[in-house]
Each structure stands twice: as C-alpha cells, then as structure tokens.
C-alpha cells in the first residue's frame, strides 16, 4: 500500500501506470493531516479504476470550505457565475469536502449560536456550488466508531464519548498483534493520543476497517434517518455523512 502524501496531490503519482482518462477521480479536502487522507487514499488499493487526491490540513468547517473553493478556482474547476461559486459544467472530478462540527466546548450551552450558523451555512454554500460534503457531528471518528458498534440516539454525543468508546474497543478488538498489545496495555492508553499517529493508524486501524465498512454505512444511514428534513445540520448529533462518500468510492 502506498501512503506517500508528499507529492503534489493534484497530480497522478509518478509511478501510477493507469491511464488518467479511465480513472474515477476524487478530490477530497480533509481537515486532518494523516488519518482522513490515509483512510480515503487506501481505497485506491482495492479499486483499480479509482484515483483519490486527498488534500490534508484544510482546517475545519467554514475554513475548509473556503480552502476548497480557493484551490478549485485556482485549478480551473470552479468559477464565480450568477452571483455564486459553481463547479464548472463538464468537470469530471468528484469534489468533496470532509469536515467535522468540532464544537469549541463539550458543554453545549457554552457554544455560540454563530458557530451553529457557520456550520449550517458552510454546508449549504458547498452544496449549492456543486461541492459534496461528508460532514460529521461532532468528529470524523464517529464514522470509525460505527465500524465497531451502534451508537445511542436521542441525545447529542460529545466527542469524548466517541474517543472513550474507541479507546475501549482497541483494548479488546480482534484480530490483534503484538504491536497493538504493546500500545494498549499501557494504563494511559488513549485512542486520540495514541492511534491517530500516522504509522499506528496505517498498521493498527486501517486493516480493521474494510470488512466492517458495509455495517458502518448501515449504521450511519440509520443515524441520518433519525432526523427529519427540517432539522438544522448542527442539531443532527450524532450524525455523519461519510457513508455517502463511501458509496461513491466503492458502490457499497
């Protein structure tokens, strides 16, 4: 598996022998430096007709959207027309923006109403421009957690809940290996601090996901369907839309 993300992400890998015109090309703007880009790039190893340009470190929410529009405009994929930014007709690249709610405080009452509006309007602007959005409320790791278990609905979940559950799961998950045992046996083991590191994510997390992708998508759809059409995006918690991107990448 090739995990080199240091080449120009808009171009095909120099050692990629596939014919560009035969590829389904996805440009995915990610908040995270490592685990989101690595996750989406990993699908190239399964689907020969797939090319994923995963752009890391795009920051969160509205900043990610702004970076997406700016980069796409520079590359000739988006134009300003009719009073709005729009993906240029005929563009064959699938342009996605992946970002999280990432509330500033896990105490709901401490979060500013403007943050809610920013989250909602960023999604609306992106979709109106023809950019697809795979957002998670509150964190991307909710999508990873759904690979292993259902999550409760009816009450908003803090991101600490997601990380606590992943910490517990990786202490007991099977199959295991000696490296995973060596990390998780430590009394201070924590998924967020220990498993989001590049090499550990590649060797200990990614291999556990493909066989569980279909059930994760089913669980994510159930979360999405738990909310009515008139519920603002920021109130859809727990919820993730990553399964829509998965379906486009894989057909699951």
N, C-alpha and C positions, 0 to 999 in steps of 0.2 A: 504494500500500500504506500502510495506517495503522499507525503504530508508537507511538502515544501510549499509554504505560502509566501515565500520571499520574492518570487518572480512577479513581474507586472501582472496583476490579477485580471486585467482586461484582455490579455493575450493568451493564446494556447501555449501549453508547456512546450518548450523546445523539443523535448523528446516524445511529444504526442504525435503518433503516426496516423491518427484518424483524420479523415477528410472533414474540414470545418463545415462544409455545406450539408453533411449528413448528420450533424450533431444537433441535439436539442440543447440549446444554450440557456443557462440560467445565470443571471447576475443577482447575487444575494448580498445585500448590505447588512452587516451584522454589527451589533454593539460590542461584542466580546472580542478579545484578541485571539483566543485559542479555541475554546470548546465549541462555539457555534460554527465558525468556519470549518473546523475539522469534521464536525458532525455532517455538515452538508456536503463537503468535498468527498467524504467517504462513499457516497453513493456512486461516484464515478467508477469505483472498483467493481460494482455489481452490474451496472448498465453501460454497455459498450457505446451506446448512442448518446450518452449524456456528458455534457461539459458544464461544470459548475465553477463560476468565478465568484468566490466568496470573499467579499471585501471586509476586512476586520476593522475594529476600533472606530466605528462610526458614531459612538456616543449614544445617548438614549433619547427616546421619544421624539420630540419635535426636532432636536438637533440631528438625529439620524435621518429623518425625512429631508431636512434642508441639505444635508450632505448628499443624499441620494439624488435629489433634483439637480444640485450643482454638478455632480460628477456626470450624470446622464446628459445634462445640457452640454457640457464640455466635450463629450464623446459623440454628440450629434444624435442622441436618442430621444431627447425631449426638447420641445420648443415652447415659446410663450405665444399663444394664439388665442384670440377671442377672449382676452382678459384673464387667462389662466394658463398654467403649465399643463402640457399634454404630451404623452408619448407620441412620437411621430408615427402617423399611419404607415403600415407596412413593416414596422420594426418586428423582427423575428425573435429577438431576445426576450426571455421572460424575466421581467424586472421585479424583484421582491425586496421588501424592507422588513427586517426581523428586529423587533424591539419589545421591550418589557414596560409594564406600568411603573415598576420601581418606585413605589411611594417613598417619599422622603422620611416618613415616620411610620412605624408599625402601629402607632396609636392613631386610629382612624380620624379622630376629632382634630388631630394636630395638622392634618393635611389641608393645604389651601384650596379653596374652590377653583382658583385659576389653574392649578395643576390638573384638576379634572377636565376643565375645558381644553387645556392644551393637549391632553391625551386624546380626547374625542375629536377635536378639530384636525389634528395631525392625521388621523386615520381617514377622515372624510376628504381632506385635501389630497392625500395619496391616492385614494380610490378614484376620485374624480379625475385625477391626472392619468389614470391608467396604470398606476403602480400598485401591485398587490402587496398586502400587508399581512404578515404572520406574527401577530402580537400575542403577548402572554400577560395575564394579570394574576399574580404580580411579577413572576420571574420565569425565564425560559426553563429553569429546572423543573417547573411544574410539568412540562412536556416529558422530561426524562422520568419523573416520578410515575407518570401514567403508564410507563412500560412495565412497572412492577406491581402496581396496586391501584384500586379505585381511591378517589379522594372524596371526602364528605362534601355535600352541597347544602345550600340553605343558609350558610354563614360564611362571610368573607374569611379567607385564609391569609394569614401573614406569611411572608417568605420564610420566616424562621420555622414555620410548620413544615414547609417543603424541605428545607435543609435538614431538619431534625429527622424526618422520615427517611431521607436518603442516607443519612448517617447510620441509622439503624439498619436499613436494608443492606448496605455494603458491609456491615459487620457480619452478616449472615448469608449473603447471596451465594448461590451456587450456579455454575461451577466456580471453583476458587483455585488459586495458585499460591505459591509461597510468597510471591511479592505482595499480593493483596493481603495475605495474612499478616505479613510483617508491618504493613501500614496500619491496618485496622486494629491490631492488638494493642496499640498504644492507647493509654487511658484518655488522652486528649484528642484522639482521632475525631475529625470533623470533616464531613464531605466538602463543605465550601472551602475550607482551608487546604485540604489535602488532595482531593480528587479533581479539582479544576486545573491543576497544573498540567502542562502540555503532555508530558510523557505519560503520566498516570492516566490522563483521560484517554490517550491513544491505546494504552496497553490494558487498562483495567475496566474502563467504562464502555468504550465503543464496541468491543466484541460482544457485550451482553445485550446490545440493543436490537440488531436485525431480527432475531427470532421473535421479538416481542413487539415489533412495530405495528402489526395489524391490530392487536388488542389495545395498544396505546391510542391508535386512531379511533377505535370504537369508543373508548372512554372519553377522549377529547370531544367527540361529537355529542356524546351524552351530556357533557358539561355545557356545551354550546346551546343545546336544545333545552336546557333547563331555564333559559332566559327568553322572555318574549321579545318580539321585534322592536318594541318601543323602549327597551331598557338601554340607557346610555352605556357606551362601551366601558367607561370607568367603573360602572356598577356591576359589570359582569365579572364576578370574582367568586370562586375560582373559575378561570376560563383560559384557554389557549386556542389559537387558530393555526398552530404549526401543522396540524393534520391536513389542512388544505394544501400547503406547500408539499408535504409528503406525498399526497395523492398525485400532484402534478409531476413530481420527480419519479415516482415509482409505479403509479397506477393502483396502489393499494386503496 
